[in-house]
Amino acid sequence: MPDVKRRIRKARNNKIKRIISIAGADESVFGNKLLEDRNYHDMFVKMLKETEYPAGPIKTNIDSIVNYWLANLEKYDQVMHAESIVDRDILLLGGLDDKDVVLEEHILPLYRKLKELNSKNVVMKVFNSDHYFKNVRDELTNTIYTWIVNKD
């Protein structure tokens, strides 16, 4: 995946001072599940293949993307790369009922690693919602707006 190097460069780019993650997945978590559970692997890859051209917008072969991803999981591991963003202002947003990006698997490990690294500028806000935040859109919007405006 060519955008992996770009994403890592962005994480190390000191010009980026503030980060907002809305139900942000740690893609290494999904990758590890694919490696550990064949049924999950088959279901996940089938779902991805539905996005492949001509039925979907993805014009790259899904199998090659998945193979690259699984062979390079360390590049996607947010906790492993937490040191490179510890000096940023970070807002992590998640939903208690999110079945796609489970707090305990995706968001909390990054939050805890940043705190372990003595990050002074990480904020985590959890909503009583699912992955799509449909029932708390105004609250979500206000949280983001307030965080942006109240920059220290």
ZICOR-V480813 format. One record per run of one state. SS is the DSSP state (@ for helix, = for strand, . for the rest). FROM is the first residue (numbers start at 1). LEN is the number of residues. Records with the same first field share a line. If there is no record, write none. Layout:
# ZICOR-V480813
SS: FROM-LEN / FROM-LEN
This chain:
# ZICOR-V480813
.: 1-2 / 13-5 / 23-4 / 37-1 / 50-2 / 53-5 / 59-3 / 72-1 / 77-5 / 86-3 / 96-7 / 117-5 / 128-6 / 150-3
@: 3-10 / 27-10 / 38-12 / 62-10 / 73-4 / 82-4 / 103-14 / 134-16
=: 18-5 / 52-1 / 58-1 / 89-7 / 122-6
